[in-house]
Amino acid sequence: MQTVYIDVLIILNVYVNYFLLRITAKFTRSPVKTLRCIAASFYGSIYSLLILAPPIPLFVNLAIKFAAAFTVVIAAFGIHGVDRLLKNTAAFFSANFILAGGIYAVYSWLKPQFIHFSNSYFYIDFSLVILVVSTASLYGAVCIFRRFTDKSSDDGPFKLIIRTHGKIFTLNAAADSGNFLTDLFSGLPVIICGKKDLDSDFENISAGDLRTGFRLIPFSTVSNSDVMPVFRPDEAIIVNTANGNKKSVDVMIGLGENNGRAVFNPKLLNI
């Protein structure tokens, strides 16, 4: 029986989990912070210890794998609606299945001595070069897939519907690929709206008059650097008024000075 070193097993699975989470984020276009991704990877690596357990029945093993994927995704991405959670979980589970399936195929074909498989977990006692190439190839394939399947979404014109604090606001909106503003706390993209376009209650909100439910994030332009008040709405919907398509988006709303329209990154329409 092959010797399994716990430290190597954990490090191996932290590495694999990290890149599978990055692949998930790329595929679903979900923001994820590096430190949170690393922490979730360490948590997910605990399940790899099942390789040391006696053989587990198939359905029990699948239930454990799904629970692991579900909780790892929550640890990495948080909960931003049921649809987003299920999409991220499905993508992460699928990436796991594809990678593990590929490694198992090599194992079954070549019967190498450096790979040990048990309870759908694997242990590789060799240089990490092959693993790095495998994960990099899978990540590259996802990037290529995204590049060819993403459609241009910045034709418009658009409207933005915001529901918050018991009120509904409808603003003209424009797609701007230069808007990379992201809330550092939640990792959510920010749609920038003019203070005067929402309500008189929002118009006077500033860094010196920050109210409950708001926080400040830094931003910079070509000529200026400052902080912007942001809040999370109850609901935000981008409507393409040309074709009637609607997209519910999980975002933060930033209060800027671009009165007359809301500005969002067109990648939001592909999430």
Secondary structure as UniProt FT lines:
FT   HELIX           6..28
FT   HELIX           34..45
FT   HELIX           46..52
FT   HELIX           58..77
FT   HELIX           82..110
FT   TURN            113..114
FT   STRAND          115..118
FT   TURN            119..120
FT   STRAND          121..124
FT   HELIX           129..149
FT   STRAND          158..164
FT   TURN            165..166
FT   STRAND          167..175
FT   TURN            177..178
FT   TURN            184..186
FT   STRAND          189..194
FT   HELIX           195..198
FT   HELIX           200..203
FT   TURN            207..208
FT   TURN            212..213
FT   STRAND          214..220
FT   STRAND          225..231
FT   STRAND          235..240
FT   TURN            241..243
FT   STRAND          246..248
FT   STRAND          252..256
FT   TURN            259..260
FT   STRAND          262..264
FT   HELIX           266..270
//
